[in-house]
Amino acid sequence: MDYLSIIKYPIEKELADFSVMFGQAMAAPQAGMLELALKHIAQRGGKRMRPILTLLMAKNYGHVSEVTHHAAVSLELLHTASLVHDDVVDESNERRGQPSVNAFLNNKVAVLVGDYILSTSLLHVAYTGQPRIVELLAELGQTLSAGELLQLDNIQRKDFDESVYYQIIRQKTAMLFEVCAAVGALSAGASENDVERARKFGEQLGMIFQIRDDIFDYFDAADIGKPTGNDMLEGKLTLPVIYALNTTHDEIMTTLARKVKAGTVTADEIACLVSFTKEQGGIAYAERKMEELSRSCYQYIDEWVKEKAIRDALTAYVDYVVQRNY
């Protein structure tokens, strides 16, 4: 099934308008390193799933306005800036199958380019003229940074706490989806109750998105854009292996998991942990968690989305996030 066509159908014109505005926002005001870096980032493209969510939510509660567009551009710019900075923090050399900005140029340029994109994001959220949207975006920036720091803190811990994992992915990923959904509703003049419902839908959607993303790390696939086992190489233990460790209490695997956190694990040891995780049902457990979250998403669509094209789009959106293979 072509999920993306169904998802985009009700907002084709609005999405085209967004793309023009976003392209203008990512255009460098001068030649040099900034222009080189912004063009490099633009080449990565992306499916624009987060602005699509903002546009669909606005249309569900009214219509897509200039406020919606500036908010969507601001959110996508904030997301882009966070990825540039994350690659520096994680010392990642690759993003979506291409060299990261820090690998393409260097860390200094990457940090400054991330700051430039963040400042452009602030400019566009100011254009909305809505203090509540500005407030939500500012809180989002705080939460994304806090999530990264919580993840670094968690690497120092000796235990494997599933609740901390959920806290991290909510702050690092789900918060962005929930703000995109809430801001879309706000920009269309939705009531506080409707904004809260949209926010909760976005949060659950974002949790599913990150759990699926984490599952990818246990399989070989060139089109994912990151090497298998990369999370463990960075000291991160995600839901599948956390479940396997906490249900088996296997001493050998626990030792390997602590070596992951200490940054002393080898490629062969990571392969052992990956095999152990699969054998002990870690992948199946993570998929069950996605199914639980998706049921709440479908319930929201059933109860609060009336127009058929938007219902179909949001349903396809959830289906895509659950079932995507890259």
N, C-alpha and C positions, 0 to 999 in steps of 0.2 A: 504493500500500500504506500502511496506517495503522501506521507503524513505532512510534509512541509507545504505542499500545494494546498491541502485542506486548511492548514493552520493560517496561511497567508491570504486565503481567498477573500474574507470579509474586509481586509485592510490593505488591499493591493495598492491603491492610490496613496493612502496614508503612509505606507511603508516606503514607497518611492520618494515621497516628500521628506521623510525622515532621512533616507540615504543621502539626499542632496544636502540637507542641513548638516548631517554628520560629516560628510566629505569636506564641506566648507570649514567645519570646526577643526578638522585634522590637517588642513592646509597650512604649511609653514609661512610666516610673514616675511621670511628672508631665506636666502640660500645658505648652504653650509651644513653643519652636522645635524641641526634640528630638522631641516628639510629631508636629509638623508634618512634619519631615524623614523620620522613620521611616514615617509613613503614605504619604508621597510615594514612598519607595523600595518599599514593599510593593505599591503600585499597579502597578509594573512587572511583577510576577509573575515569569515565567520558567518554563522547563520542568523545572528542578531536575535537570538531567542529571548533575551531580556527586554529589549525595546518592543519586540512583538507582543510580549505579555502586557506591557504598559498600554500599547495601542488597543489591544483587544479588550482590556478592562475599561478603558475610557469609552469605547464604543458600546460595551455592555451597559454602562450606566448613563449614556448620553451620546456624546460625539467627540471625535478627536479634534482638539483645538490647537491653536498656536502654543498655548500653555502646555498641553500634552507633549507637543513636539520638542519644545525646549527642555522639558523634564526628562523625556526619553533620551535626548542627546546628552544631557548632563549625566544621567545614570550610566549610559554606555561609556562615556569618557572616564568616569570614575572607575568603572570596571577595568577599562583598558589601562589606566594609570596603575591600578593595583597589580595587574599582571606583570607590568614592566618592573615594578618594585619587587614583587614576589620572586621573579627570576634572579634578581640580584641577591636577595636574602637567601634563596635556596641554592644559589650558585648553579642554576640550570643553564645549560647551553642550547636548549631547544624549546620551541613553543610551536605547537601545531605543525610539527614536521619541518620547521624552518629555524635557522639560528635565532636565538633570543637577542634582544637589543644589546645586552651586555656582552654576548659572544660576538655579535656582528660588529660592534664598536668597542665599548669598554664600560666598566661599572660606573665611572664618573658620568659619562654621557647618559647612560640608562637612568640613573637617579635624577638627573636634571631634566631629561625628557619626560620622565614620569611626573615630575613636579609641574612641568609646563602643561601637560595634559590635564592634570588635576586642577590647575588654575583655570583652564578653559572650561572645565566642568562647572566650577563655581560661577563663572560668568554666565553660563546658560541657565543655571538654576536661578540666578538673580533675575534673568529675563522673564521668568514665570510670574514674578510679582506676587507670589503667594508665600507668606512666611511659614505656613505649615509644611509646604513642600521643601522649602529651604531647610527647615528644622529636621525633617526626615532624612534628607541627604547628608546633613552634617552628622547626625547620629549614625548613619550608615558608615560614613568614613571612620568614625571612632570604633565602631563594632568590627569592621574589617581588620583594622590594626590590632585591636584587642584579641581577635581570633588568632592572628598570626603569633602574637606573644603567648597566648594560652597554649598553642601547639608547641612552641619552643619550651615552655614550662613543662608540658606533659612528657616531652622527651626525657627530661631529667628524673621523672618518677619511675619507681621500680614496678608499680602495679600496672594492670591493663584494665582500666575502668571504662566500661561501655558508656556510662552516663557522660563521662568527660569527652568521649568521642563525639557524642551527639551535640554537646555544647560547642565543641570546636567547629563542626560542620555547619551548625546553625549560624555561628558568628562569621565564618569564612565564606560561606556559600549561600545558605538559605536566606540570610538577611537581605541579600541583594535581590533575590526573587520576590521576597515579601514586600520590600519597598517599591519595586517596580509595579507590582500589582496594586498596592495601596495608593501610590502616586497617580496611576492611571485612573483609578476610581475618583480620587480627589479632584483631578483636573477636569472631570466631567460633572462635578458638583454633587457627587454621591453623599448620602447621609453618613454620619459617624459609624452607625451600625454596619452599613454596607461597606464602608472603607475597612472596618475591622474584619468583616467576612472575607473581603478580597485579600487582605493582608495575610490571614490564616491560610487561605488557599495557596498563596505564593510561598509561604514558609514551607508547607508540606511538599510542594512541588520542588523547591530548592533542596530539601532534604533527600528526596528521591534522586534528584540530579547528581548530588555528590556521592551517594551510596553507589549508584551505577558507575560513576566515574572511578570510584575506588575499586570496584570489582574488576574493571579493565586491567588493573595492575597485576592481576593474577594470570593473565593470558598473553600469549604472543600475538601481536597484531600490529603491522607496520603503520596502518592508517590511524591509529589512536593518537600518534604524535608524541608519545613518550615511551621509553624502553620499559619492558616488563620488569617488575621488581624495583622500579625507580623510587617509589614511596619508601620502601625499606632502606634503600641506599641513602635516603635523606633522613633516616631515623624515625620514620613514621610507621605506626602500626594501625591499620584500619579495621573496620568492623569484622570482615570475615575471619582474620587471624585472631582478633581479640576474642571472638566467640569460641574458636577452636581451643585457644589457650585456657580460657576460663571454664570450659566444660570438661576438658581432659586433665588439666593440671600436670601435663607431661613435663617432667623435669628437664629432659634434654632440649625440648622445643622452647621451654621457658628460658633456658640459658641462651639459646640462639636469639630469642626475642630481646633479651636484655643486651646482647651484643649489637642488635639493630639500633637500640636506643643509644648505646655507647659509641656508635659509629665505627665499630671494629669488625663488623660482619663481612664475610666473603661472599662472592657470587654463588658458590656452591652451597653455602649455608642458607642463603636466601632461597635457592631452588628447593632445598629441603623443607623450609618453612612454607613455601607456596604449595608443595605437594601435600604436606601435613594438613594445611588449611582445607584443601579440597577434599581430602579423605575424611576429615572430621565434620564435614557438612557446613563449613564456614560460608561458602558461596550460596548454598541453598538458604541458609539463615538470613543472609543479607537480602536475598531476593524476596523472602517472606516479609521482611520489614518494609521493603518497597511496596509490596502488595497492600499491606495494612495502610500505609500512608496514601496510596492511590485511591483506596475506597473512600476516604474522606474527601479527596479532590473530586471524585465523581459525584459524591453526594452534594457538594456545593454547586456543581454544574446543574444537577437535576433540580435543585431548589431555587437557585438564584440567577440562572441564565435563561432568558425567555426566547430570544431570537435564534432561529434554527441554525443559521450560518455560523453564529458565534458559539453556539452550543457544540456544533460539529468541530469547530476550530479548537476550542479549549479541550474537548475530549481527545482529539487527535494530538494535541500538545501533550497531555498527560500520557497517552499511549506511547508517543515518541520518546519521552523522557525515560519511561520505564523500559522500553524495548530497544533503544538505540544501541548500536554496536560500535560507535566511535564518538 
